[in-house]
Amino acid sequence: MPTRLVIDHSAGTPALRHPEKAHRPDNPIQRKPAWIRVKAPTHPVYNETRDLMRGNRLHTVCEEAACPNIGECWSQRHATMMIMGDTCTRACSFCNVRTGQPGPLDAGEPQRVADAVARLGLRHVVITSVDRDDLEDGGAAHFAAVIRAVRAAAPDTTIEVLTPDFLRKPGAVEVVVEARPDVFNHNLETVPRLYPSIRPGARYFQSLRLLDTVKRLDPTIFTKSGLMVGLGEGKAEILQVMDDLRVADVDFLTLGQYLQPTVKHAAVAEFVTPDAFAEYASLARAKGFLLVSATPLTRSSYHADADFAALRAAREAKSGRTAA
């Protein structure tokens, strides 16, 4: 699969979606095993969801990150909003989101997101973003504005944010927490050893510190993080990350299979079997996470509405046991 081209209409010339990867050697894309193949979307509601996103001029991580679950989710009117544009200032080797210099923030975006949430009738919405290292606060105030707009337009909808790490953005996490999302998600993505090659613009302990800070600022907000497997990590490394997340009192862990977007992205080192995912889930639950989702097709926002209900029920059950 070639590196995807996009047209820069302002210049009238083709622009690479991932210019920083253009000169990397190709990593051939392997044939996927049967347990990760998905059907092409055909449900009419899929088209309705797509048209609503287009009409409101909104981006979704479902499309930009080439999520394999888009057909299933959009057919149920579940779309993960991606705010602050479609261009990321980072260049992670696993990610299909366009990289480059982003444009200015759109002041009308929070209301358009809120309108889409209300029209979709969502019980739970996930709001994520590109990294915006170019902004003084990393986009924290924009996240807060979106949360407030959704609260006003759809007061019964629970809100989950999946934020950047706000590296070198003092005070940013406090701004988002003050807006009181129901779930604060930030993905560690991989094990510390692989950060230089897989997530070079990020710092493992900054991501851990972010999650820990959220819980210390407001213990009532659920915290959540996710990992990809199949990048060459070892089992012991995954278990150590689980322990690190529990020290930060993270409530919910997701694990899913890494899938290579193009030949210029990091290669898949292994397709992890469903049985291995089941073992990871069992080990994670034993470590004390309130909720664990670990399957080959698990993604951060996959089944997020049902997962939120289960997360809340798990907390209530734990509180009942503690009181007893």
Stockholm file with secondary structure:
# STOCKHOLM 1.0

chainA/1-324         MPTRLVIDHSAGTPALRHPEKAHRPDNPIQRKPAWIRVKAPTHPVYNETRDLMRGNRLHTVCEEAACPNIGECWSQRHATMMIMGDTCTRACSFCNVRTGQPGPLDAGEPQRVADAVARLGLRHVVITSVDRDDLEDGGAAHFAAVIRAVRAAAPDTTIEVLTPDFLRKPGAVEVVVEARPDVFNHNLETVPRLYPSIRPGARYFQSLRLLDTVKRLDPTIFTKSGLMVGLGEGKAEILQVMDDLRVADVDFLTLGQYLQPTVKHAAVAEFVTPDAFAEYASLARAKGFLLVSATPLTRSSYHADADFAALRAAREAKSGRTAA
#=GR chainA/1-324 SS CCCCEEEETTTTEEEESSGGGTTSCCCCCCCCCGGGCCCCCCCHHHHHHHHHHHHTTCEEHHHHTTCTTHHHHHTTTCCCEEESCSEESCCCTTCCSEESCCCCCCTTHHHHHHHHHHHHTCSEEEEEECCCTTSTTTTHHHHHHHHHHHHHHCTTCEEEEECCCCTTCTTHHHHHHHTCCSEEECCCBSCGGGHHHHSTTCCHHHHHHHHHHHHHHCTTSEEEEEEEECSSCCHHHHHHHHHHHHHTTCCEEEEEECCCCSTTSCCCCCCCCHHHHHHHHHHHHHTTCSEEEESTTCCTTTTHHHHHHHHHHHHHHHHHHHHC
#=GC SS_cons         CCCCEEEETTTTEEEESSGGGTTSCCCCCCCCCGGGCCCCCCCHHHHHHHHHHHHTTCEEHHHHTTCTTHHHHHTTTCCCEEESCSEESCCCTTCCSEESCCCCCCTTHHHHHHHHHHHHTCSEEEEEECCCTTSTTTTHHHHHHHHHHHHHHCTTCEEEEECCCCTTCTTHHHHHHHTCCSEEECCCBSCGGGHHHHSTTCCHHHHHHHHHHHHHHCTTSEEEEEEEECSSCCHHHHHHHHHHHHHTTCCEEEEEECCCCSTTSCCCCCCCCHHHHHHHHHHHHHTTCSEEEESTTCCTTTTHHHHHHHHHHHHHHHHHHHHC
//
